[in-house]
């Protein structure tokens, strides 16, 4: 059983080495129902910003924001910020998501805490960070330089 797990781990790791993330993004966007909801359009813009800016990190405040961004397979870690342990656990089932369990606070406080998590856990050295806040009804996206 351990050999099977090792083999599957190797397959997954090698399959993700050289994907064309722009092709993934374009295909998913082209085949999504139109017109899109505003939240869906904002999430696709966030994923495209990862490509355009070469961002290594997306900070999504809440699992809904993280899920919408992950749908487009951005070439960056999607750090889902939450103060709820159950929400944090849900991140493991979505593409590219990692949880950042932080104390409850304002979005700005939670984003700063997430940057600290990224620097400590993932050796994030700085650069452009795509930040997505809100719920499925209304999202906002902005770029933060760290």
Secondary structure, DSSP 8 states (H G I E B T S, - for coil): -HHHHHHHHHHHHHHTSS--HHHHHHHHHHTS-SS--HHHHHHHHHHHHHHHHT-SEEEEESHHHHHHHHTT--SSEEEEEES-HHHHHHGGGSTTEEEEE--S--HHHHHHHHHHHHHHHS----SEEEEEEEETTEEEEEEEE-
